[in-house]
Amino acid sequence: MTLSVIIVNYNVRQFLENALTSVFRALEGLDGEVIVVDNASDDGSVEMVRKKFPAAQVLANRENLGFARANNLALTGAKGRYFLLINPDTIVQEDTFRVMLEFFRTHPETGLAGCKILNPDGSFQLPCRRSFPTPWVAFTKVFGLSALFPQSRLFGRYNLTYLDPDASYEVDAVSGSFMMLTRAAYEKVGGLDESFFMYGEDLDWCYRVRQAGFAVHYVHSTQIVHFKGESTRRSNIDEVRVFYGAMELFVEKHFSKSRVGGFFLRLGIGLRGAAAVIARFARPLVFAMVDAVLVAATLMMAELLYFGHLFRFPPYAYPIIWVIPAATVLLVGSFLGVYATHRGRIRRAAAAVVISYVLIAAAVFFFKEFAFSRAVAVISGGLAFILLPGWRAILRLTGGRAGAAVHQHGIFGSRTLIVGTGSAAQEVLRRLRARVADGYDVHGFIDTNSAHIGERIGGVEIVGSLENVGKVIDERRITDVIFSTDELPYTAILTVIARSNNRSVNFRLVPTSLESIIGKTRIDDLDTLPLVEIDYNIRRLRNRVAKRVFDVMVSGLGLLTLYPIVWVLRLLRLLPGKGRVAAAFDKFPRVLWGDLSLVGRSADVACSPTPGEQSPYLLNGAYLGPEGVTGLVQLHASKDLSREERERYELYYAKNQSLLLDVEILLKSMMNAIRG
């Protein structure tokens, strides 16, 4: 037998399925075997492999034995002349195994080799070729010199960043995510050192292979994608400590006389641990600092608005005036959980402002020397009530880097391309539309060639081919590219990813099972779930009152300010009389009187079904709110939505309606109108 492929898995079922699909494609025509060692996963990995890949051998452990012990179990019974240890969160090209085997044939001195490894965004994964952590190399890594001077032969040795990634050469070590070894080397050096639970065993293996007289090579002529670290994310392992602990163990084993190396590695563990703690508290601190500055700013603005100029109060009062209100808001906000790291806490920020200013007003009643002007306090409180929740709302709407932790994938979600146009790609589109909350805004299909560009599938245009996908990404400001692996060779997928390594785009894969979307940042379940809910936000009294107040304020202000301008432009024929902008403003009087809402259901959905007859897009007569000038269905009207898809959009809006969502939809509608 030529090749034994060994995969150790721990709770990454979706990634493992994709990896096995690519592995079996790459094995076609080769005499090989696949051995999957499962380290007590509880996510159905073993069942999936036995059901979908019956040709694979499965070794199911009852406990997590770690990377080294699990691989050694498989190596003991492997039959190939070559062994490949590969991670489950990888995909390989169809030619990867052949290219590597040919390299071994033409370089008989090689005992172990790795290939070019890409990150999911197409960038080069630096650890796929590296040096041993000697004291000097460890020093440059721990203190960041390797990152500051990557092109320096003196400082860039850790990941060999001064070498060309598009050339093949001998190295100290390669990444444990893809290591191919000859049987001759294995029989001479033995298996992985089980003293290493995770990390470091690959370095140790490479070191022992070189000590035994074999060469270790980096091969650039084939490539894989590695999603990196998925197993550790699903465990309670302290990744940083385990990594540096493994490096320390390596140094103690092979450089035992070097106390300096051990010192720097232990120092690295401490520094990285401190950095992790600081990072954990950085975001809440930033939010608190912004709130404190805004509260102080509202007091200055209130003073300016009420008196016409600043510094009207006695000088002794200003330290108290600027510090105490801000401190009160922060203390109350902390008590209410405003600065919890996992949410934006917009409503709680508003509640914190109200409670704080009530307390401030009560305090002023007892401390008459600070009761300069209650009007200033009222104005400041009103401004703070708008600004503190407001900047959080803007952060959530824009979905910037700082707001990523609180952004729920909504109307301004991912601008997405689907690569593929066959039945599998069309099924991906259908399921994405069914999963409204996942926030994939599909902007087009990418075909394998240019023959069908301009045609539409399910209301979505074929906007490019594999040859010009990079240009399409740039022109349409795409953030996510989803590959339908059922109809595309992995070589084509990896080529597209490699060409786009300088673009800020997330590449995601849909396995042949169509159960999930696999990406670097998350895995989205694509199974269609029934949208049956007991209660919807749109039916709650407070939501309906807030919605009505919002409609009156916006439509009234629009009629007083913008509508006259629109009317003049239409009169001068500078604005199409039947255009979307004019049509929307024509409905503002009806919004003001309450016949319509700014955001709501589409016009072809009745408020209640006819007796004895189900309304087309209602489930059991559920109330979907008033008809809207715009709405989710209206936003996607050009996409040829099916009845089921329209129903899901309507129910999603009814279930999740809020002023924030209404503002999101209005802004999106305005942007679409501006683009024409």
N, C-alpha and C positions, 0 to 999 in steps of 0.2 A: 504494500500500500504506500502511496506517495505522501499523502498529507493527512495529519490529524489536527483538526481545528478544535480547540478547547475554549469554552466560554464559562466563566464563573459568574453566576447571577445572584443578585439579592434585591428583590422587590422592585424590579424595573421591567415589568411584563411588557408594556407597550414598546419600550426600546428594544427589548430582547426579540420580540416578534419581527421588528424591522431589521435588526441585525441578522437574524437567521434567514430571512428572505434574501438579503443580499449575499450572505455566505453560500447558500445553496445555489444561487445563480452563478456565483464565481467558481463553484466546484463542478459545474457542468462540463463533462468531458474529461474530468480528472478522477483518478482513483483515490478517493478520500473518505473520511469519516468526520462526523461532528459529535462532540461530547459536551453536554451541558451539565455543569455541576451547580446545583441550586443550594444556597446556604440558608435553608429554612425560611424561604419567602412565604408571606401570608397573603400575597396579592393574586394568587391563581396562576403564577408563572409555570409551575410544573404541569398543571392540567392543560394549559395553553400549548406547551411544547408537545406533549403527548398526543394532543388532538390534531394540531395543525402541522406538526413536523414529525411524523412517525418515524422517519429515517434517522432522526437524531437519537443518540443514546442519552439517557437522563440518569444522573446520580443525585438523588434527593437526600440531602443531609438533614438531620433533625435539629441541628444548631448551626449558628454562624461560625464556621471554622476559620474564617479569614481567607484572604486571597491566596496565600502561599500553600496552606494545607489543602485547600480545595483543588488547586491546580495540580498538586502532587498526586492526589487521588486519581485524577484523570491521566496524568503522565504515566503512572504505573502500568495502566492497561492499554495505553495508546499503541497503535500498530504501525503508524506511518514512519517513513524515512526522515520526514521533517515534522516538527511540531509547531503549531501556531497558537500562541496564547493571545486572545483578543477579548476586549471588554464588551459587555452586552450593549453599551450605549454608543455603538459605532455602526457605520455602514461602509461597506467596501465596494469598489468598482468591480465590474465583471472581469476585468483583466488583472486584478491585484495579485491573485495567487500565482498566476502564470508568470507575471513579471518578476515576482520574488523568487520563484523556483528557478527561473532562467538566470537570475543574478547569482544564486548559489552555484549553479552549474558552471558559470563563467568565472567565478571567484572561489575556487575550492578552498582557499585559506580561511574563508568566512565560517564562523561557527554560529553566529547570531546576528540578526539584522532586523531593522525596522524601516518603515516607509514614511513618506511625507504625510503629515496629519494636519487636517484643517479644523478650525473651530466652525460652529454652525453658521457664523456670519461670513465664512470664506477666508478669514484671516489665518495666518500660519500659527500652529500651536507649538510654541517654543520648546516645551520639554521633550519633543520627539527626537531630539539629539542634544546631548549634554556631556558635561565633564563630571568626574567624580568630585565629591565635596571635600577636597583637601582643605587644610586650614585657610589658605589664601582664597580659594574659591568660595568657601563658607563665609569668610569675612566680607567679600564683595557682594554676596547675596544678602546677608543679614542687614548690612548697612546701606543697601540700595545702590551701590556703585555700579552693579551690573545693569541696572535699569537706567541710570544716568548716562552711562557711557557704553551703549550696546555695541558700537562698532569698534571698540578698543579690544585688542588682543590681550591686554593686561587685565582689564576689568570685565570683559564680556565673555569669560570662559564658562560661566555656569550653564548657560543655554547656547553657547557657541554662536552668539548673535552676530559675530563678525564674519561668519561664513555664509556663503550663498545657499539659500534653501533650495535652489533649482540646480543643484549639483550633488553627485553622490561621492561619499568619502568615508574613511575610517574615523570612528569616534570612540569615546570612552564608553558611552551608554546610550540606549534608546528608551523610549517610553514603554512602560508595562502594559499600556493599552493595546499595543501591537508588537509582539516579539515572535519572530520565527527563528527556530533553533534546529540544528541538525541533530540526528540521533547520535552521531559520533560525539558531538560536544556534550550532549546530555549524559551519555554513558560515562564520560570522563569526569564531569563536574558534579553530576547528580541533580536533584531537583532544587526547587526554591528553598531558601532557609526559612523554616517555620517560626523562627524567633521574631520575624517581621510579621505582624498581624495584617497591616495594610501600609503601603508605601515602603520604599527602600529595598524590598525584595528584588525589584527589577535591577536597581543599581548593583546590588550584591551579586546577582546572577551574571550580569555583564562583567563585573570585576573578576569573578571566578573563571568565566569563559576566557577572558584575556590572559589571566594568570596561567591557564592551561595551554596557552600557545595558539589559540584561535583569534581571528580578527572579528571585531564588531563593526558593522557598517550601517550607515544611513543611506537609504535608497530613495532618490527623488522621483523616479520615473513612474511611480504609481502613487495614488493617494487615497486616504479614507477621511471620513468625517467622524470626529469624536465629540460627543456632547459633554463629557468630562464632569465627573463628580456626582452623577445622578444617584448612585447607590448610597454614598455618604449622606446625601440630603434626606434619604429615607431611613436613616438610622440615628441613634443618639450618640454617634461618634464625634468627638471633638476633633475635627479635621486638621486644624492648625497644629494642635498639640501632638496628634499622632504623626503628622508629617515630619515635624522637627524632631520628635522622639525617634523616628526611624532614621533620620539623618545622623542623630547622635549615636545610635546603635551601630550604624555603618562605620562611623569614624572610630568608635571604640573597638570594633572588630578588625578593621583593616589598617587603622592609623593609631593604634593604642598608645604609642609614645607621644602623640601630639595632644598635650593638655590644652594648648591654645585653641585647637579646633573644637574641642569639647566645650571650652568656655564660650566661644562665639555662638555655638549652636544653642546652648542653654540660655544665653542672652537673647538669642533670636526668639525662643519660645516665650520669654517674658515680654519682649517688646511687642510681638504679634498679639499676645493675649491682652496687653494694655490697649493696643490699637482697636481690638474688637470691642472692648468695654466702652472706649470713647465713641466708637461708631454707633453703638447701641443707644447712647444717650444724646448723640449729636442732633438728631432730628427734633426731638421734643424741646431741646434747648433753643434751637433756631426758631421754632414756632413761638416759644415763650418770649424770646427777645423781640421778635416782630410785633407781637401783641403789646409789649411794654412800650415800644417806640410809638406805635399807633395811638395808644391811650394818651401818652404825653402830647402827641401831635394834635389830638382832638381837643385837648384843653387849650392849646395855643390858638387853634382855629376858632374855638368858641369865644375866646377872649377877643380875638380880632373881629369876629362877626358882631359881637354885642357892643363892644366899646369903640370899634373903629381903629384901634391900634393895640400893640402889645405892651406888656409890662405896666398894666394899670394898677396891679396889686402891689402891696408893700414888698420890698426886696426880700425880707426875711421869710416870706411865705412860699417863695418859688421852689426851694428844695422839697418842701412838704407837698406842695401842689403837684409837682411832677413825679414824685416817688410814690406817695401813698396810694393814689388811685390806681396806678399801674400795678403796684404790689398787691392791692386788694383783688384786682381782676385776675392776676396770676394765681393767688392763693385759692380763690373761689373756683377758678378754672381747673386747677389741679385736683381739688376736692371732687369736682364733677367729672373728672376724667377727660378734660378737653385735650390734654397733651399725651394721651395714650398713643402709642406708636402705630397702631394698626388702623386708625381711622382719622378722618379729617375733623369729625365732631363739629359740624357746622351749627346744628341746633343747640348743642351744649355750649358753644362759644357765645351764642346769642343769650342763652339763659344766664351764663356767667356774667355778662355785661349788666343785665337787668338786676340781678341779685347784688352785684358789687355796687352799683350806683344807688340802690336802695340803702345799703349799709353806709355808703359815703354820706348820703343825705341825713341819715340818722346820726352819724358821728358829728356832722356839722352843727346839728341841733344842740349838741352838748358842748362843742368847742366853738364858741361864738367868735373867737379871734380869727377863725378861718371861714366864717360865713360871709364872704365878701359879696358874692352874687350867686343866688340859686339859679338864675337864668343861665349862667355860664355852665353850671353843672348839668342842667337839663340838656343844653345844646351839645355839650361834650358827650353825655350819655347817648343821645340820639345818633351822633356821628359814630361813636364806638359800636353801637348796635348795628350799624350798616357796615362799617369797615372790617371789624374782626371776623364776623361770619363771611363777609363779602370776599375778602382776599382768599379765604379757604375755598369758596365756591369757584372763584376764577382759577385757582390752582387745580381744582378737580376738573373743571371744564377743559382747560388747556392740556391737562395730562402731562405736564412737564416732568423732567427727571425728578425734581423734588417732590412732585405730587404723585409719583408713580405708585407709592405705597397706598394712597387713598383713592386712586382713580379706579372706578368701576367701569369696565369696558362698555361704553355706551354709544351715543350717536356719533361722537367724535372718536370712535374706536379705530381699529387698524385698517388702513387703506391697503386692500389685499388684492393680489393676483393669484389665480389658480393656474398652475402649469399643467396642461393637458386639456383635451377637449372631448375625450371619449365618455363612455357611460359612467366610469368611475369618477371622473372629474365632475360630471353633471350631478352625480349623487352627492359629491362633496358640497357643491353649491346648494343643493336642496337642504342638506342637513345644516349648513351654516345659516341659512335663512330660518330654519326651525329653531336654532339656538340663538335667539335675538340677543340675549344678555352677554354672549361671548364677544360681541363687538367687532365682528369681521365685516367690514364694508367692502364688498367685492367690486372692484373697478374693471375687471376684464379677465379673459382667458388668454393664455399663451399657448400657441399651437407648436407642433414640432417643425412646421415649415410655414412659408408665407402665403400658401395658396388660398387660405380661407380668411385672411385678415379682413376685417370689416363685417363679416357675417355675425349673426347674433344667435346665442344659445340660451334659452330661458330668459330672454330679455337682457342678457349680458353680452357685450361685444367681444369678439376675438381681436385683441389689440396689438398682438405682436407674435413673434416666433422665438425659438431658442437662440437664434442668431442675434436678435436685437433686444433681448429682454432687459439688458442693462440700460439701454436708452429709454425703454418704456418705464422702468423703475424711476429714472431721473425725471422724466417729463411729467409723470403722474404722481410724483412724490409718494411712492409706494413705501409702506413700512413693513409689510409681511408678504412673503411669497410662499405659497403652499404647493408642494409637489404631490401629484397623484402618482405614487410609486407603482401602481398597477399597470400603467401603460408607458412608463418611461424607464429606460435603462439607467442603472445607478451611475454609469460613466457619464451620461448626459447631465444628470442631476449635479454630480460633483464638479463637472466642468463649469456649469452655470454659477455654482457657489464660488468656485475659485476665481472666476472672472469678476465677481462683484465684491471682492474682499475690501474695497475701499468705500463701500456704500453702507450707510446706516440702515440696514434692513435685516429683518429676522427671517431666516429660512426655516420652514416647517415641513414635515413629512407626514403624509397620511398612509399608514400601512394598508396592505391589500384587504384587510378585514374591514376597513372603513370605520373602526371603532373609536379612533382618537386622532388628534393632531399633535404631533410630537415636535417640540421646539426647545430652544435653550432655556427660555424663561418659564415655560409652563407646559402642561399637557392638558388639552381640552377634550372632554368626553364628547363624542359626536353622536352617541345613541340618542334617538328621539324620545324625549320624555313627555308624558301627557301633561298639558298645562291645565290642570283642574285645580282651582283654588277656591277656598271657602269665602275669602274676603278680598276685595280689591281696594287700593288706595282711593280710586276715583269715587267710591261710594261713601267714604268717610266724610262726616260733616265738616271737620276742620279743613280738609283738602278742598272741598267744594267751595267753602267760604273764601279761603285763600286764593283759589283759582278765579273766583268771580271778582274779587278785589283787584287782582292782577290784571284781569281783562279790562276792567273799567279804567284803571289808571293808564295802562298802555294805549288802549284805543282812544281814550279821551285826549291824552297828550298827543297822540298821532294825528287826530282830527284837527287839533288846534294848531299844530306846528307843521307837520309834513304834508298833510292832505292838500292844503292850499297850493303848495309847491307842485305836487303831483298834478293837480287840476290845471294849473297854468301850463305845465309842460305838455299835458295832453292837448290843451287848447292850441298851443303853438306847434303841435304835431312833432314834438321832440321826444315824446314817449308814446309807444304804441298803445292805442286805446284798449286793445284786447290782450295786452301783455300781462305777464304774471304779477308784476308789481302793481299795475293799475287795478287789476282784478282783485288783488288782496286788499288794497285800500278801499275799494268799493264796498267791501264787506265790513269795514270798521264800524259803520253806524249800527249794523245788526249785532256786532259784538258788544257795543255799548248798551244796546237795549236788552241784550241777553238772549237773542235768538241763536247766536253762534258763540263759540269760544275761539280764542286765538289758536289754541292747540287742542285737537280732539280727534274723534273718529272721522272716517271718510264719509262722504255724502251718501254712499250706497248702503250704509248700515243704519237700519231703523233703530229708534230708541227702545222699542219693545216690539216683539213679534206679533203679527196678525193672529187673532184667535184661531187656534187649530193649525197654525202654520209656523214653522221655524224660520226666523229671519236668516238670510244667507250666511252671515258671518258672526253669529252669536252662538254661544253654548248655553243651552237651557235658559235662554232669555236673560242672560246676565247683563246688567246695566253697564254700558261702555262710556257713559258721559255724553256731553253735547257734541254736535258736529263741530269740526274745527276748520279754520281758515287753512291751517296746515296740520300735519300730524305724521306719524310714522309711515302709514300707508301712502300718504300723499308724497312724502319724501322719496319713496321707492316706486313711484308710479311708472317710471320708465323701464322698470326691470321685469315687466310681464309676470307679476306675481300670481301664483296659483291661488285658488280659493283657500286652501289650507294655510298657505303662507300669509295671506291677508289676515286670516283669522288669528294667527299667532301674533302678528304685529299688533292687532287691535287689543288682544288680551294682555300682551306684554305691557302695553301702555296703561291699560286700565289697572293692572296689578301694581305697577311701579310709579304711577303718576305722582309727581311732586313739582314744586315751582322750579327746582333746579333742572329737572328733566324738560319741563316746558321751555325754559330759557335755552337749553341745549338745542331743542328742536327748532325754535325760532331762529337762532343764530345759524344753524345749518341751512334752513330754508332761505335766509337772507343771502348766505354765501352762494347757494345754488342759483338764486335769482340774479345775483351780480355777474356770475359766470355765464348766464344766459342759457 
